[in-house]
Amino acid sequence: MAITKYNIGCTGWSLKEWVGTFYTDDAKQDDYLSQYASVFNSVEGNTTFYNIPSAKTLKSWGSKTPDNFKFCFKFHRSITHERQLHNVEDEVLQFLDTFDPIADRLGPFHIQLSSGFPPEYFDRLEKLFSYLPTVYSYALEVRHPKFFDHGKLEHRLNRLLKSYSINRVIFDTRKLHAMKSNEPSITEAQNKKPKVPVRFDTTASRPFVRFVGANDALNNEPYLKEWAIIIADWIKEGLHPYIFTHAPDSKNQPPIARKFHQLLSELIDMNPMPAWPIERQNEQLNLF
């Protein structure tokens, strides 16, 4: 039975290190997405931050995923980081049109701004929202510290998001930055990931959570329990949340997602997470 009451996934599917631990032992790159989508019902589309896929590629991705699967593609860096939303209307509309071949597979587009996008550019945000096609949904991630002031600016941002029904991305890196470790994957993640305050407010119907903590589910459990309580409440309120589990070492993303789903299932009636491809393979082998 598929997961239906919310969307859960990881940061991508093209991860060779998942072969034999999450994917089947004999999985080839062409198998990854279909195997991934047999368990999870969403994925962060981070690749589109760097490269815009062809229509052929998009159609292939759509054919390898079930009807309930959602891609949350990230806006290209030329729009958000290089141009910082300045005079980008044509580029934005062209970018969005690219994904028309899989319109039924689209979750919220992820608009990630850099920490160098200042409040002084607020008018660029207002202009962007004014021409975004309403047939799609969106989630905005801000990183400049002034957007977390609990004051007039943050209230202004939240009002703007609510007025356009745009979700505010919640990037929870509290556990990651609380750890003291010499493990290379952790120190690298600590250097790369922003240390921004966590907000639990919702601004639209698809709350969008990105969680990154320790490499093992057990050390993340207090935070995952907190998110399970919050997301259960959101579901009860009629919202449809998205949560993506990151990990400093990407091979650990699926176990963390599974732990979260287990914790959420203890709070709200939920279909179990499907068995992993490697588990189904081993079960078949045990029949012989």
WOBEL-V214262 format. One line per field, one symbol per residue. phi: phi as a letter, one per 20 degrees, with the letter a starting at -180 (. if undefined). A space follows every 10 residues. Layout:
phi=???
This chain:
phi=.ffcebdcad ercedffefn ddffgdfdgf egfffgffde dabfeffffd beffffffff fffecfgefc edfegfffee dfelmeldgf ffffgffgeg gcgfdeeffe ddeefeeegf egfffgfgff dffffddbcd ddcfgffdel cfffffffff fffdldfefd dedgfgeeed bdfgffffff feefddfedd fddbecgcdd dcbeecfffe ggffffffff fgfgffenec fccceebgdf feffffffff ffffffdbfb fffgffgfff fffffffd
